[in-house]
């Protein structure tokens, strides 16, 4: 059984002047799928369309050369049109190849996707066990797919979804992501998250106990599950030894979430002297960052935290069920800085109920916090989130998926803007926020002499992105 996994690229032209600010990131989800297939003994290969700068025709050439029996794709909402195009092209040149999609977008729209005729299967939620069982069934020639939990497929011409699969509780049973198959030397994180390279990503948990309305994890990740701290360090050490990794990014929505796991994790990193060989960063919430937590993280090799702040207006945070206040944000940011951690603030503008005056308040809040980096993303109701469900019920449903991006330079194609908030002004406010935050003397000095994360090329592209 020959299996080809593909990480499709979105239409980068949709990002306009912001396109050059992106770099390929390690696709952790499909890397876990690859790991499960390799561990099960299947001949597996991987193509990263974005990282390798391939066109659709370039991907097709890889398909022809490998001649797979099954092709799997991870589907992000903005890349869904590319996935559909690739699936059609693959069906034309390799009609016997079975095509399977996974990811939140595929999970939400499984039946519509199957009705399109270009996809044979959709794998739901944790996909490692499901994909192996599916491959075993195809290889064995079985006609009864109804017993494979968490699978959608076509039965007698109609899409059906089998019973759900219990979420995997023991995440440490999973094989490591098969990074050997990936062009990992090409990967980075976002410009404000790169500290050193090579860089790879890890997960210390899955799911999230919080219920923010804008988060697509509401659909697939309601149950929070965490790994054994010692097993996390084992993988950390493996990545450092095997791949020469100098930076690890934890891609959990919040890491660390459970305080009692943090101390043994960091102590073990220091005990194995991994803190001298590799640094790490994670995304977290400001209200998790007490002084002891921040100090322990720094001592254990963490050097930067990404905080989902979202807004500088308490009312707007309440509107999206963030369960956070600006006062608590100040507390967490101050604790992180005091411990020596660099801080990235992740903000959303154009949130439900927002006005231009509130956007300015958020931008000034970012400046006043004296953050090291700030990202101002235009709010998008991604499929799987409560915000998406609310908008779907209130307005005409839009399936121009490639426009579901947080840096959309075309105001006429914005997926969402608050009532009464002119979309052209919202796009201008995004550029204003970047200028206001980064084009200050102290911030330029810090970027060039202390942080040294954003290289001159990125700085030029960033200035161009601000110029509107």
QUIMO-V748270 format. One line per field, one symbol per residue. burial: + if it has 9 or more other C-alpha atoms within 8 Angstrom, else -. Layout:
burial->???
This chain:
burial->+++++++++++--++++++-+-++++-+-+++++++++---+++-++++++--+----++-+++---++++++++++++++++++++++++--+--++++++++++++-++-++---++++++++-++-++++++-+----------+++++++----++++--------+--++-++---+++--++++++++--++++++-+++++--++++++++++++-++-+-+++++-++++++----++++++++-+++----++++++++++---++--++++++++++++++-++++++++++++++++++++++-+++++++-+-+-++++++-+++-+-++++++++++++-+++-++++++-+++---++-++++++++++++++++-++--------+++++--++-+--++-++--+-+++++++++++++++-+---++++++---+++---++-+++-++--
